[in-house]
Amino acid sequence: MSFNSLILKTGKIAFLAGGALLSLSVFAQTTNGQVVANKANDNAFRQDNGDSVRKEPLRINPGDKRPADQFKVDVFGHPLTIGGAYELEPRYVEDRRLDPRRDDDVANLYQDLKLELFYQWSKSLSFFVQSDVYYDPEVYTESGLDQYEAGIKLTQAWLFIHQILDSGFSLQLGRQRIADKRQWWWNDELDAARIYFGEDTLFAELAIAKELGSKQSDQDFIDPVSDRVVRLMGDVVWQWDPKQNLSLFFLSQFDNSDNQRPGDLIRANRKDSSDGDLNWFGGRAMGKLKIEHVGKIGYWLDSALVFGEETTQTFTDINSNFSRVRAQTPRHVAAWGMDAGITWYSNLFLEPYLTVGYAYGSGDTNPNDGTDSAYRQSGIHNNKIKLSGSQRFRYYGELFRPELSNLNIMTAALGFPISEQSSIDLLYHHYEQATPSSVIRDSRIRATPNGRSGTLGDEFDLVLSLDEWKHLQVQFAGSVFMAGPAFGELEGNNSFQLDLTFKYSF
């Protein structure tokens, strides 16, 4: 992609988002025909309703919007709520291999229909079931080899007992969503038993999780990365101020999956590249401060250690269906990672907010010493947050979206609230490997670094999040990733992504 082409595509992103912003800025002033109070007079868009971290344990689907007047029917004298959401996500990605000579441009039209049943037998006993019907076709591929995925998922099915015997303890059993506020530690649907404890300023949860079966109708086995893996996990949150808190997190993973030994022939979809008994331990400080004549300062600091034993496998592909285990390497793991940043919510005209952040995941400085010092996240993380408005986006980049492993990530962002629930954000990310390596642990970019330079490149994201309607949420994300010296002869090449999401809740 030439520089002129990059400028043109970046301009298209800005034009699309700017047009939507212009048209909706007028709409945002009215809700159901009523004029919202003038921002300049009452600071209407700077709301803090979501600052408080502590919530009731009963969180049907944190992060997802559901209307207050969902359909209800009486069943045996108790309310059964029926609802869900339909999501349509057209996405176009260009040059993921950072090489315009490769035919890897692709456009998808992902669709997902969630159906939910929530039955409240009493104030203390509730049941919830959520199932997804999904269809993800490639509507265009540069190579001409179109594919699709389709199936049904049982994403949640649980029983919840609130305040057992009028105590501060609650219990949740079944397939449930476990998520933290920044999704830096975890955000996944897991088969688990979870105990909650809550009082005025202290909240704690402890869970034991193990996948009991496949989540998808088109797959009759548990994903190898989760097969026979037992997780013991929990957190304690002390909300020492209404808008500030301290948290401790821990996660212990015990991998009891079958060993795949060198020479073994394995089905391609059963490859398990890592078996590890690993432990994560760390903490978080997070909150918001009000400073007179300045505005508000939001801050966060996450830090974690990971340690334990891990065995990695490498494979040789025989054909599209089978692979052979080539080598097996047992190693100790001792590594650390952190993520810190601040956001200034100003009182200036249009109430802009400015964010700077830095994240670090240690690298393996000596691959031959028997200890892997490269940090890795839990594998059930998601790295998404809301800076303003009501919708999340990926704070390590919508296109590159790496796992925090052997990385330095510098981030600067400028955002504007459009209304109480909508916002527009422009983000810049710079990526450097902590130790130059030919491996990126997880990323949407498919090019291979040369292992000599650690400068991976830069990304610009423009995210427009709209939540002005009772049932509908819209999010647009345009991204450009620019390759650095770590990609050798591909330096200066770019990858490009457009992503548009419509979510209708009922």
C-alpha positions in Angstrom: 0.0 0.0 0.0 1.6 3.3 -1.0 1.7 6.4 1.2 -0.9 8.1 -1.0 -3.2 5.1 -0.7 -2.8 5.1 3.1 -3.7 8.8 3.3 -6.7 8.1 1.0 -8.0 5.2 3.2 -7.4 7.0 6.4 -9.3 9.9 4.9 -12.2 7.6 4.1 -12.3 6.4 7.7 -12.4 10.0 8.9 -15.0 10.9 6.3 -17.4 8.0 7.2 -17.1 8.6 10.9 -17.3 12.3 10.6 -20.4 12.1 8.5 -22.0 9.9 11.0 -20.9 12.1 13.8 -22.4 15.2 12.1 -25.7 13.6 11.4 -26.0 12.1 14.8 -24.8 15.1 16.8 -28.1 16.7 16.0 -30.1 13.6 16.8 -28.2 13.3 20.1 -29.8 16.6 21.3 -33.2 15.0 21.3 -34.6 11.9 22.9 -38.2 10.9 22.2 -38.8 14.4 21.0 -37.5 16.0 24.2 -34.5 18.4 24.1 -31.6 17.4 26.3 -30.2 20.2 28.5 -27.4 22.2 27.0 -24.0 20.7 27.7 -22.3 24.0 28.3 -24.7 24.8 31.2 -24.9 21.5 33.1 -22.1 19.3 31.9 -24.7 16.8 30.8 -22.5 14.3 29.0 -20.1 13.7 31.9 -21.9 11.1 33.8 -20.3 8.8 36.4 -23.0 6.2 36.9 -20.6 3.5 35.7 -17.6 4.5 37.8 -18.7 2.4 40.8 -17.2 -1.1 40.4 -19.1 -3.1 43.0 -22.3 -4.6 41.7 -24.7 -7.3 42.7 -23.4 -10.7 41.8 -26.3 -11.3 39.5 -25.0 -10.1 36.1 -26.9 -11.8 33.3 -24.6 -10.6 30.5 -22.3 -7.8 31.6 -21.5 -5.3 28.9 -24.6 -6.1 26.7 -27.6 -3.8 26.5 -31.0 -5.2 27.1 -34.2 -3.1 27.2 -36.0 -2.7 30.6 -39.3 -3.8 29.2 -38.4 -7.2 27.9 -41.2 -9.7 27.2 -42.4 -11.5 30.3 -44.8 -14.3 30.9 -46.1 -15.9 34.1 -45.0 -19.5 34.6 -46.2 -21.3 37.8 -46.8 -17.9 39.4 -43.3 -16.5 38.6 -42.0 -14.3 35.8 -40.1 -15.8 32.8 -38.3 -13.2 30.8 -37.7 -13.9 27.1 -35.2 -11.8 25.2 -32.0 -11.7 23.3 -30.1 -9.8 20.6 -29.4 -10.0 16.9 -25.9 -8.8 15.8 -24.8 -8.0 12.3 -21.1 -7.3 11.7 -19.7 -6.6 8.2 -15.9 -6.6 8.3 -13.3 -6.0 5.7 -9.6 -6.8 6.3 -6.8 -6.0 3.7 -3.2 -7.3 3.7 -3.1 -9.1 7.0 0.2 -10.6 5.8 1.5 -7.0 5.2 2.3 -8.1 1.6 0.1 -6.6 -1.2 1.3 -9.4 -3.4 -0.5 -12.0 -1.3 -4.1 -12.7 -2.0 -5.4 -12.3 1.6 -8.0 -9.6 1.5 -11.3 -10.8 2.9 -14.8 -9.5 3.7 -17.0 -11.2 6.3 -20.7 -10.8 7.1 -20.9 -12.2 10.7 -24.4 -12.7 12.1 -25.4 -13.9 15.5 -28.8 -14.4 17.1 -28.8 -14.7 20.9 -31.9 -16.2 22.6 -32.3 -15.9 26.4 -34.6 -17.2 29.1 -34.4 -15.8 32.6 -36.7 -17.3 35.2 -36.9 -15.8 38.7 -38.4 -18.4 41.0 -37.9 -16.1 44.0 -35.8 -13.2 45.2 -33.1 -15.7 46.0 -33.4 -18.3 43.2 -32.9 -17.6 39.5 -32.2 -19.5 36.3 -30.7 -18.3 33.0 -30.1 -19.9 29.6 -28.5 -18.2 26.6 -28.0 -19.8 23.2 -26.3 -18.4 20.1 -27.1 -19.2 16.4 -24.3 -17.9 14.3 -23.4 -17.6 10.6 -20.1 -16.2 9.5 -19.6 -16.3 5.7 -16.8 -14.8 3.7 -18.7 -12.8 1.1 -15.5 -11.8 -0.7 -12.0 -13.2 -0.7 -9.1 -12.0 -2.9 -8.0 -15.6 -3.3 -11.4 -16.8 -4.5 -11.6 -19.5 -1.8 -14.7 -18.5 0.1 -15.5 -20.2 3.5 -18.1 -20.0 6.2 -18.7 -21.0 9.7 -22.2 -21.8 11.1 -23.6 -23.5 14.2 -25.3 -23.2 17.5 -23.6 -22.4 20.8 -24.9 -22.9 24.4 -23.1 -19.9 25.8 -24.7 -19.7 29.3 -26.9 -22.0 31.4 -26.8 -21.4 35.1 -28.6 -21.5 38.5 -28.1 -18.6 40.9 -28.8 -18.6 44.7 -28.7 -15.1 46.1 -27.7 -14.4 49.7 -27.8 -18.0 51.0 -29.7 -18.1 54.3 -29.7 -14.3 54.4 -25.9 -14.2 54.5 -23.5 -12.2 52.4 -22.8 -15.3 50.3 -24.3 -16.2 46.9 -23.7 -19.2 44.6 -23.8 -19.6 40.8 -23.6 -23.0 39.2 -23.4 -23.8 35.5 -22.0 -22.3 32.3 -21.6 -18.6 33.1 -19.8 -15.5 32.0 -16.9 -14.5 34.2 -15.5 -11.1 33.5 -13.5 -8.3 35.1 -14.0 -4.6 34.4 -11.1 -4.2 32.0 -11.2 -7.8 30.8 -7.4 -7.9 31.3 -7.6 -11.0 33.5 -10.7 -12.8 32.1 -13.8 -12.5 30.1 -15.2 -15.9 29.0 -18.1 -18.3 29.3 -16.9 -21.2 31.6 -18.5 -24.2 33.1 -18.0 -23.2 36.8 -19.1 -23.2 40.4 -18.7 -19.6 41.7 -19.2 -18.3 45.3 -19.7 -14.5 45.9 -19.4 -12.5 49.0 -20.4 -8.9 49.3 -20.9 -6.2 51.9 -20.8 -2.3 51.8 -17.2 -1.8 50.6 -15.9 -5.4 50.0 -16.7 -7.8 47.2 -15.1 -11.2 46.6 -15.7 -14.1 44.3 -14.1 -17.6 44.0 -14.7 -20.0 41.2 -13.6 -23.4 40.0 -14.0 -24.0 36.3 -13.6 -27.0 33.9 -15.1 -27.4 30.5 -17.7 -30.2 30.5 -18.4 -30.4 26.8 -18.2 -28.7 23.5 -19.9 -25.3 23.2 -20.6 -25.6 19.5 -23.0 -27.8 17.5 -20.5 -28.3 14.7 -17.7 -29.6 17.0 -18.0 -32.8 19.0 -15.0 -32.3 21.2 -13.7 -29.7 23.6 -11.1 -27.3 22.2 -7.6 -28.7 22.9 -6.5 -25.5 24.8 -9.3 -26.1 27.3 -9.6 -29.9 27.3 -9.1 -31.3 30.9 -8.0 -27.9 32.1 -9.1 -27.0 35.6 -9.0 -23.4 36.7 -9.2 -22.1 40.2 -9.7 -18.3 40.1 -10.9 -15.4 42.2 -10.7 -11.7 43.1 -11.2 -9.4 46.0 -12.3 -5.8 45.5 -12.1 -3.2 48.2 -14.0 -0.1 47.3 -12.4 2.3 49.8 -14.0 5.3 48.1 -17.2 5.4 46.0 -15.2 6.0 42.9 -11.9 4.2 43.8 -11.0 0.7 44.5 -8.2 -1.8 45.0 -8.4 -5.4 43.8 -6.4 -8.6 44.1 -6.7 -11.4 41.4 -5.4 -14.9 41.2 -5.8 -17.8 38.7 -4.3 -21.3 38.9 -4.5 -23.5 35.9 -4.0 -27.3 36.0 -3.7 -28.9 32.6 -4.5 -32.6 32.7 -4.8 -33.1 28.9 -3.2 -36.1 27.2 0.5 -35.6 26.3 1.2 -35.3 22.6 4.6 -36.9 22.1 7.1 -36.4 19.3 6.1 -38.6 16.3 2.4 -38.8 17.2 0.0 -38.2 14.4 -2.6 -35.6 15.4 -5.7 -34.3 13.7 -5.1 -30.8 12.6 -8.0 -29.4 14.7 -6.8 -31.3 17.8 -3.3 -29.7 18.0 -2.4 -28.5 21.5 0.7 -26.3 21.4 1.0 -25.9 25.1 0.3 -27.8 28.3 0.9 -25.8 31.4 0.3 -25.8 35.2 0.5 -22.0 35.6 -0.4 -19.5 38.2 -1.2 -15.8 37.8 -1.2 -13.4 40.8 -1.6 -9.7 40.8 -3.6 -6.6 41.6 -5.3 -3.5 40.3 -5.8 0.1 41.4 -8.5 1.9 39.6 -10.6 4.9 40.0 -11.5 8.5 39.2 -10.6 11.8 41.0 -12.3 15.2 40.6 -10.0 18.2 40.5 -11.5 21.6 40.7 -11.2 23.7 37.6 -9.5 20.9 35.8 -12.1 18.1 35.4 -11.7 14.5 36.4 -8.7 12.1 36.2 -9.4 8.5 35.7 -6.5 6.0 36.4 -5.7 2.4 36.3 -2.8 0.1 37.2 -2.8 -3.6 36.6 0.2 -5.8 37.4 0.6 -9.6 37.4 3.2 -12.4 37.9 2.9 -15.7 36.1 4.9 -18.7 37.2 4.7 -22.5 36.9 5.6 -25.3 34.5 4.8 -25.6 30.8 5.4 -28.0 28.0 5.2 -26.7 24.5 4.8 -28.8 21.3 5.7 -27.9 17.7 4.1 -29.6 14.7 4.7 -30.5 11.1 1.6 -30.3 8.9 1.2 -33.5 6.9 -1.9 -32.3 5.0 -5.0 -30.2 5.8 -6.4 -32.9 8.1 -3.3 -34.2 10.0 -0.1 -33.0 11.7 2.8 -34.7 13.4 4.3 -33.7 16.7 7.8 -32.6 15.8 9.3 -31.6 19.2 8.4 -31.2 22.8 10.0 -28.7 25.2 9.4 -28.6 29.0 10.3 -25.3 30.7 9.8 -23.3 33.9 7.8 -20.1 33.6 8.5 -17.0 35.5 7.4 -13.7 34.0 5.5 -10.5 34.7 3.3 -7.9 33.0 1.6 -4.6 33.7 -0.7 -2.0 32.2 -1.1 1.5 33.5 -2.7 4.7 32.3 -4.6 7.9 33.0 -7.5 9.6 31.3 -8.2 13.3 31.7 -11.9 14.1 31.4 -11.7 17.9 30.7 -14.2 20.7 31.2 -13.2 22.3 27.9 -15.5 23.0 25.0 -17.0 19.7 23.7 -15.6 18.0 26.8 -12.7 16.1 25.2 -11.0 13.4 27.1 -7.3 12.5 26.7 -5.8 9.1 27.5 -2.2 8.0 27.7 -1.3 4.4 28.6 1.6 2.0 28.7 1.5 -1.8 28.8 4.5 -4.2 29.2 4.7 -8.0 29.0 8.2 -9.3 29.7 10.1 -11.3 27.0 12.3 -14.3 27.1 15.8 -12.9 27.3 17.6 -16.3 27.4 15.7 -19.1 25.5 18.3 -21.7 26.5 18.3 -21.3 30.3 15.3 -23.6 30.9 13.1 -20.8 32.1 10.6 -19.0 29.9 10.5 -15.4 31.1 7.9 -14.2 28.5 4.7 -13.0 30.1 1.4 -14.4 28.7 -2.1 -13.6 29.6 -4.6 -16.1 30.9 -6.0 -17.2 27.6 -9.5 -16.3 28.7 -8.9 -12.5 28.5 -10.4 -10.0 26.0 -8.7 -6.6 26.6 -11.7 -4.4 26.0 -12.9 -1.4 27.9 -15.2 1.7 27.7 -13.4 5.1 28.0 -16.7 6.9 27.6 -20.2 6.0 26.4 -21.6 2.5 26.8 -19.7 0.3 24.3 -16.3 -1.4 24.6 -13.4 -1.5 22.2 -10.0 -3.2 22.1 -7.5 -1.0 23.9 -4.5 -2.7 22.4 -5.7 -2.1 18.8 -8.7 -3.1 16.8 -6.6 -4.6 14.0 -3.3 -5.8 15.6 -5.2 -6.8 18.8 -2.2 -8.6 20.4 -2.0 -10.6 23.6 0.3 -8.8 26.0 3.3 -11.0 25.7 6.9 -9.9 25.0 5.5 -6.4 24.2 5.8 -2.8 25.0 2.6 -1.0 23.9 2.4 2.8 24.1 -1.1 4.3 23.6 -2.4 7.9 23.2 -6.1 8.6 22.6 -8.4 11.6 22.2 -12.1 11.2 22.5 -15.3 13.2 22.6 -18.7 12.4 24.1 -21.5 12.7 21.6 -24.1 12.1 24.3 -24.3 10.3 27.7 -24.1 7.0 25.9 -22.2 7.7 22.6 -18.7 8.7 21.9 -16.0 9.0 19.2 -12.3 8.0 19.9 -9.1 8.3 17.9 -6.3 6.1 19.2 -2.7 5.6 18.4 -0.6 2.6 19.4 3.1 1.9 19.1 4.3 -1.7 19.4 7.8 -2.8 20.4 8.9 -6.3 21.4 10.5 -6.5 24.8 13.0 -9.0 23.3 13.3 -9.2 19.5 11.7 -12.5 18.4 10.3 -14.2 15.3 7.1 -15.1 17.3 4.1 -12.9 18.1 2.1 -14.9 20.6 -1.3 -13.9 19.3 -2.3 -11.2 16.8 -4.6 -10.6 13.8 -1.6 -9.6 11.7 -0.2 -12.8 10.1 3.3 -11.6 9.0 6.4 -13.1 10.8 8.9 -10.7 12.4 12.6 -11.2 11.6 13.7 -11.6 15.2 16.4 -8.9 14.9 14.5 -5.6 15.3 11.9 -5.3 18.0 10.0 -2.4 16.4 6.7 -4.0 15.2 5.0 -0.9 14.0 2.1 1.5 14.7 -1.7 1.5 14.5 -4.3 4.2 14.2 -7.9 3.4 15.2 -11.0 5.5 14.8 -14.0 4.2 16.9 -17.5 5.6 16.7 -19.8 4.2 19.3 -23.5 5.1 19.1 -26.2 4.2 21.6 -29.0 6.6 21.1 -31.9 4.2 20.7 -33.8 1.9 23.0 -33.0 -1.3 21.2 -30.1 -0.5 18.8 -26.4 -0.1 19.3 -24.0 0.8 16.4 -20.2 0.8 16.4 -17.9 1.7 13.6 -14.1 1.0 13.8 -11.6 1.8 11.1 -8.0 0.8 11.6 -4.6 1.1 9.8 -1.5 -0.9 10.9 1.9 0.3 9.6 4.7 -2.3 9.7 8.0 -1.4 11.4 11.6 -2.7 10.9 10.8 -6.0 12.7 9.0 -7.1 9.5 12.2 -6.8 7.4 11.4 -6.2 3.7 7.8 -5.6 4.6 8.6 -2.5 6.6 6.4 0.4 5.5 3.6 -1.9 4.3 0.2 -1.5 5.8 -2.9 -3.5 6.8 -6.3 -2.0 6.8 -9.6 -2.9 8.5 -13.2 -1.6 8.5 -15.6 -3.1 11.0 -19.2 -2.1 11.5 -21.4 -3.6 14.1 -25.2 -3.4 14.5 -26.7 -4.9 17.6 -30.5 -5.0 18.1 -31.6 -6.1 21.6 -35.1 -7.3 22.5 
